[in-house]
């Protein structure tokens, strides 16, 4: 069975899946939170939808996992490297580069480590979470995005892989460094991203653990992040943690949209 996973809906030969409320033409099955379906001739893959309205009214994430896989213990190691375990596969440019000893090293194509994917699955985050950032709210609310990032994505095991919808990482981290300039993990991630992008390599997938450490939109209670948001105009009272986090993410998103670096 051929399957194409897109930002807001999943297509198979039999059905077209999408989130409730988006009214995407051609969708035959609308999904709510924790609705699931299977893929493969023997239903080897289970896809679970996480309802995360904000960027669009019916935005869903798709968590694709092997049905028979047993979960491995979370790997919440703050010192873990940013690079995702991959199996290098020489691309067509590699042979041409090898023929010219003066040529710059050619970027390599790669596949994700099958053991990690089998243990946790991989979550396709669409336009909700990007590496180091989040999507525009459009007609959604700050509370909806806070819920999606903190309560949904943020509650997954730390080594869960996240595949995002766009390669916005370099700009996201440049902004994040203006918000939280003393975050050493963020600085290290930014240096890694610059190296990757210089040779045309992607910065996705990421992991939940990495985003907890470096994505300011998931670090809404960190003093430096709160202080930045307040300086930009956020009204933080200290009376309710959820309300304060919602106000911080509102201001961060507004500041990021206006930021030109």
N, C-alpha and C positions, 0 to 999 in steps of 0.2 A: 504494500500500500504506500503510495506516495503521500507525503505530508509536508505542508509548507506552514511554518509557524511565523505569523506576522505580529505586528505590534498589538493589535487589538482583537484579533480573531485567529482561529486555527482552522485550516482547510484540510479536509480529507476527501477521498473519492466518494464518500457516502454522505457526509454532513459538513456544514460550515458552522463553526462555533464562535460565539462572540458574547460580550457582556450585555447584561440587561440594561436597556435605556439608551444605548448608542444608536439604535435603528440603522445599523449598517446594512445596505442593500445586499440581499443574497444570504444573510445569516438564517440558518434553519433551526439552530438550537441556541437559545440564550442562557447564559450561565450566571449563577449567583455565587456567593461565598461558599467555598468548600464543595461546590459541585464538581463531579469527576467523570471522566470517560477514559477509555482505553484505546491504544493504537497498536498496530502490528497484527500480523496474521494469526498470532497466538495470544494477542492482547498482552504483549510483553511490557509495554509502557503504560503507566497510569499517569494521566494528566489531571491535576487538581487546580481549579481556578480560585484565586483569591480576589475578592471584589474590592477594588481600590478606586472608587470614583473620586475624581478631582480634575485631572487633566481633560478627561471626557466624563460625561455622566455615567457611563457604563464600563469604565476602564477596568480590565481584569489583568492579573498576572497569571502566568501558566507555570506550574511546578511540574516538571516532567521527571518521573522516577521509574526505575525498574521495579516491577511489582514484587519480584522474588528477592530483591536485595535486602540485606539486613543492615541497619544503620550502624556506622562506626562511631566511636566516642567523639564528641566535639573536640576540635583542635584549637582551642582558644589561647593561642600563644602570641602574646603581644610582639614578640621578636621574630615571628614567622616572616619569611621573605615575601615580597609583593608578587613575584612571578608565580603564575599558576603552573603546576606540573604539566609539561607538554611533551609530546613525542615529535621531534623535528622531522619534517619531510621536505626534502630538497625541492624547491620550485624550479620552473623552467629557467629562471634567471641565474640559478646557481651554476649551471654548466657554462654559461657565457662568462660569468665572473671568474670562474676557475681558469678559463683560457687566457685571461688577462691578469697577470700578476699584479698590475698596478690598479686594478679596479677595486672600488670599495666593496666590502663584503655584502653579498646580496641578502636581502631579508628572506627568512625561511617561512614557509607555510607551516601550520601546526595543527595538531588535533589535541583535544583535551584529554587529560589522564582518565582512562576508563574506570579505574578503581575509585577515584574520587567521585566521578559522576554516578557510579553504581551505588556508592555509600549514601550519598545525600540527594542525588538528583540535581537538576539545574533549574533555576527560576528565571524565566524570561520576564523582565521588569517593564518592558515597553517604555512609556514616557513618564513613569512614576519616579524611578530611581535611575540616575546615571552615575558613573564612577565619579565620586567626589561632588555630586550635585543632585538636583531633582528637577522635574519638569515644571513648566508653567502651570498655574492653577486654572487659567482660562476662566470658566464660569464656576469652578469649584471653590472650596473654602480652605483656609489654613488648617482648620481642624481635620478636614478630610486627608490632607497631605501628611499632617502629623501622625494621624492614625495609620496611614499606609506605611510610612517609613519606620515608625517606632513600634507600633503594636503588631503589625503584620510582618514586614521584612525583618525588623529588628529582633523579633522573638524567635527567629529560626536559628538552628545551630550555627556556630561561628564559621565552620568550614563549608557551609552551603555555597555553591557556586551561583553567581548572579550574572546573567547575560543581559546587557542593557540595549536600549533601542538606538542610541546614537553615540558617536565618538566625540564627545565634548570634553574629555578629561583634562586636557592641558589648560583650557580656559577655566574650567571649574576649579582646578587646584590653584591656579593663579589667584582667583578670587578668594578661595579659602585661606590662602596664606596672608591676605590682608585682614581677614577676620581673626585668625588664630596664629599669629606669626611666631609664637614660641613652641608650637607643636612639632617636636622632632620627627615623629612618625609621618606627619604631613610633609615635612621638608624632604624626607627620604623618598616618599612616594612621588613627590613632584620631580625629583632628580631622576628617578627610574622612568617616569613617564616621558620626560624630555629625551632620554636615551632611546626609548622605544620609538617615539614619533620621528626622531631624526632619521631613522632607517626605515620608516614606513610601516612599523609594526603596530598592531592594535594594543589597547590597554584593557580590553575586556576579554574574558570574564574577570570579575572581581569576586570577593567573598564578603559575607556578612561581617566577619571579623575585621577585614580591612576597612570597610565602610564605617564601622563603629569607631575606628581609630583615626580616620582621616576625613570623613564627610561631615562638614559642619552642620548640614541639615539633619544629621542623626545625632548631633552632639549638643542638643538644645539646652542642656542644664550645665554645660561646662562654663566656668566663670568667665573665661576670655570671650566665648561666643555670646553669652548673655550681655557682657559689658559692651561688646561691639554693637549688638542689636539696640541696646538702650541709647548709645551715642547716636545711632541713626534714627531714633525716634520711637522705639518700642516702649510700651507701657507695661512694666513688670512689677507686680505688687508683692510677690513672695507669699501670697495667701493660698494659692492653689497651684501645684506643680504642673498640672495638665494645662490650665489656662495660661500660665507663664510660657510653657513650651509652645503653645499655639501662637501666642503673640510674638515670640522670638522667630518662629519659622515664617510668620507673615512678614516680618520686617526683613529677614534675610532674603526672602524671595523677591521682595520689592527692591531691595538694595542691589541684588544680583542683576535684576533686569535693567537697572539704571547704570550699572557699573560698566565702564569701558576699558578698564585696565590700562 
